[in-house]
Amino acid sequence: MMLQEAGSTRLNLNSVHVFKASDYVRHLYPVKTHDPVAEVFGRAFDDAVTFYSHLREKGSRTGGLLYKCQRHFVASFNSQTNGAFLTKEQKNEIFSKAWRMFASFSKSNIEGSKPKTVFVPLAGDVYMACQPDLYDYDSVYELKSYPLTDPPQPHVELQVRLFGLAYPEDELFAVGFAQDAKGFIRIQVLPVHRFEEPPIQGLIEFGRKYGKVVSAGYAKACIMLRTTGSTESTTFHTPPLAEYENSGVIETGRSGRFAPAGSLTEVCG
């Protein structure tokens, strides 16, 4: 069944499968060794960058932003570790590294804020949830708190490319932080090319097997779908997809970057 124009097909489904893009990445590239400190650091850093971007959009001064961002990071990191397995010296070293990373980030040209989750309809009963770290209305950024290779590591590249399915008209970037022998931290902003052929069938199969099953009514109430900016209603499927069964057809809003749920008159019945 080929994709059709929005509004031409009404989906009669009682439930749909929803999964995160990051879940698919971890499925293909499972973590072999867990570093609990690095994992907490990454979560706290992402949280602090989101906080920084929020304050910057409100017009806060850069100097004050860094101190607020650092305090936010420290609070987030401490709440997740509870000081259980780190000495004071180790924590001070971690906080110093985070400060240097925030300073490097603040000097970059990266702007934007944490976007709302975008649900990409892969089939009538399968949706992929995408939420990159930052979006500035023409560029998508996924931040990693560790050094990146060039091109980025396969799991990083895959995650950013999956986000590209939700942001078909924007540039895609992976962002990392490299530290030299003297402790100087340099931000890395690497462009990521889009899929030549999106792994749609693999994503659908993964979603049906591992996705969270939610009621179609709940999905309809929660889903926020990004529009292409066109004045015409279009299908949300912008990549060149091949035919597959049970294709999802939806109607996007006609204004703004996201269509409110109330305008999704053809989603999931």
ABEGO torsion letter per residue (X at the ends): XBBBBBGABBBBBABBBBBBAAAAAAAABBBABBBAAAAAAAAAAAAAAAAAAAAAAAGBBAAAAAAAAAAAAAAAAAAAAGGAABBAAAAAAAAAAAAAAAAAAAABABBEBBBBBBBBBABAABBBBBBBABBAGABBBBBBABBBBOBBBAAAAAAAAAAAAABAABBBBBBBBBBBAAGBBBBBBBBBBBBABBBAAAAAAAAAAABBBBBAAAAAAABBBBBAGBABBBBABABBBBBBBGBBBBBBBABEABBBAAABAABGX
